[in-house]
Amino acid sequence: MNFTVALAEDNKVNRTTFLQKITVLGNMQVIFIAANGHECLEQLKGVPPAKLPQVIFMDLEMPQMDGIETIRLAKSLYPEIHFIVLTVFDDDEKIFEAIKAGASGYLLKHEPAGVLQEAVMNVLEFGGAPMSPAIARKALQLMSKLSVSNEQVEVKNSLPSMITSREEEILKHLVKGWDAKRIAAALDISVLTVRKHIANVYDKLHVQSKAEVINMAHYNKWFNS
């Protein structure tokens, strides 16, 4: 069975190594390779829905947009795509944040080709959550440290860091269903200014419509009280 994958990685050597591993496997097609999170989202925009990668391997430390933020945004737009983190870090906070963002697996970059293949099959065929042994130990340690009450705790993802306070204010009203004229009146600014801010928000979040941005806000629980 053949699988389709993609990679977001800023290091050229790591990109080359990844391609070599995938080539050895022979049953995986690389749809695209992106040098950072922003480029990954742009590449996804240009891929027809029927040809989207099934799994995207994601580096964490990247310029412009890091892996965790990229997963969070991409998962909102493309919930059917699975994301497996490829990293040299086994930091507790990064593991937790990646899982919250929607990562399906977490592997160290030195893993051989066979492990990558098993991870893809695990995610797609069995709904698993593949992790390198070192990462799995860290995750278990992290879970054991978390003292959570028996009541359900709602996890709320933070807004992407590139959204300004004014854009957040306008986005909050937009999600409530307000139009530009009403937002302008409430904030005492011009309708043109509101529309400019909305356009900037759409561009930063890689969405093209009010419906998409509302779905993304609800998915990430940005404004839930």
N, C-alpha and C positions, 0 to 999 in steps of 0.2 A: 504494500500500500504506500502511495506517495503522499507526502505532506508538503504544505507551503509554509515558509517561515520568512522572517525579516529580522534585521538587526539594527539597533541604535547604539552606536559606540563612537566616541570621539577619537580614540587612539588608532592610528593607521595600522600599526603592527598587530593590534588585537583584532582589527577587522580582517586583515589578511589571514591570521591564524584561524579565525572562525570559518572563513570561506574554505580553507584547506580541510578543516574537519568535516564540514558539510559535504564537500566534494567526495571525500572518502566514503561517506555513508551511501551516496548514490540514490537514496529514495526521498530526498528533500530538495525542493525548488526554492531558491532564494528570490523573493519578490522584489525586495529593495534593501539597500543598506543606507542608513542615515548617520550623519556625523554628530547630531545632537537631537534633543527632544523636539525642538521647533521644526527641524527638517523632517523628522519622523511624521509629525502631524501633517505637514505639507505633502509628503509623499503619499500618505493614506488618502488624502483628498483626491489625488489623481488616479487612484486605482478603482476600477469598476467594482461594484459590490460583490459580484460573483467571483472576483479574483483576489479579494483581500487575503492577506496571510492568515493562516489559522493560529499561528503562534509568533509573537515578537519577542526576541531576546533583547533585554534592556539593560544597558549600563546605568549606574546610578550617578556618578560624578561626571556631568557634562556641562559645557558652557551654554549660555542662553536659556536653556530649560533643562533641569535635572531629570533623572529617570523617574523619580517618585511623582513629581508633578505631571510628567508626560503620561505615565500610566493612569493617573487620576482623570486627566482630561480625555485621553483616548478611550478609556473604559466607558466614560459617559457617552461618547459618540459612537463607539463600536463595541457594544457589550458582548458580541459573539467572539471577539478576538481574545486569546489568552496571552498573558504576559509572564515571561520567566526572567527574573533578574539574573544577570551575569555580573559578578562583582568580585573585587579582591577584599572587600570589607565584610566583616562578620559582626559589625557594630549592632548592639541591641536596639538602639533607637531606629536605625535604618531598616532593620528587619521588620519591626513593628509598623513603621510608616509605610513600607512597601506592601505589606499584607493589607493594611487598611485601605491603601489606594486601589487595591484590586489585583495584586500580583498572584499568579497561580503557582509559582515556584520560585526557588531562590538557590542558585548554584554559584559556586566559586569558578573563576575564569579558567583555572588550570585543569578543569575536568576534561577527560578525553572525549573523543567523538561518540563513543558508545553511550556515555552517560547523557549526552545531549539528545541522542536518539531515544533513549529510554524515557527521558523527561517529557519529550513531545508526545510519545505514545501514552505515557501515564496520564497526562493532562487531557488529551483528546479522546482516548478510548475508555479510560476508567474514571475520569473526573478527579484524578489524584492531585496531590500538591508536592511535587518532587523537591527535595532539598538535599544539598550536600551534607554529609554526616556532621561536619563542624557547625554548619548553620542550624541543623536540626537540634543539636545539643543546646546551642544558644537560645533557640526559640523555646525549648522546654524550660530552660532556666528562667527566661523572661516570663513565661506563663506562670511559673511557680511563684514568682515575686509579686505578681499582680493580685492584690486582695480586692475582689469585687463583690459587692453585696449580691444577694440572690435576686434582687430586682433587676429587671432588664435595663441596661445602660445604652443609651442611643449614642452611636459614634457619629460625630459631626466633622466632616473634612473642612479644612480651612480654605478660603479663597486663594487662588493662585497669587503669588507675591507681586506679579506685575500689574495687578488691578489696583488702581489708585483709590484713595478714600472717596473721592467724588464719584468715580465710576462705580464703586461699591454701593454708594447711596442711590445712584440712578438705577443700577441693576436690581436693587432691592425693590424699588417701586415698579420696575418693569416686570419682575416676577409676580407681582401682585395684580398685573393686568393693566396697569396704567399706560396711557398713551403719552407721546412726547409733550403734548400741550399741557396735560394735567401735571406731569412731572415738572415742567418748566414753571408753572404757576406755584407749585408747592415749594420749589427751591429758589424762586425769584431769579431765574436766569432765562435766557432766550430759548425758544424752541430750537433754533439752529444749533445752539450750544449743546442742548440735550441730545440732538440727533448726532452731533459729532462724537459725543461721549459714547453713545450707543454703538456707533460704527467702530470706535476703538475697542469696545468690549467684545464685539463680534469677532474682530480681527484677532485679538489676544486669545480668545477662547476657541478660535477656529470653528465658529458656527456661522450660519448664514440666515437664520431666521429667529424670530421671537420664540417660536415653539421649541426650537432646539435649545436655546439658552434657558428657557423655563424648565425643560426636562433635565438639563444638566444641573441646574440649581437644586431641583428636588432630589435628583439622584445622589448628589453630594451633601444634601441637608445643610446648605450654606446658611439659610435664614430661618431654620427651624428653631423655635424658642425652647 
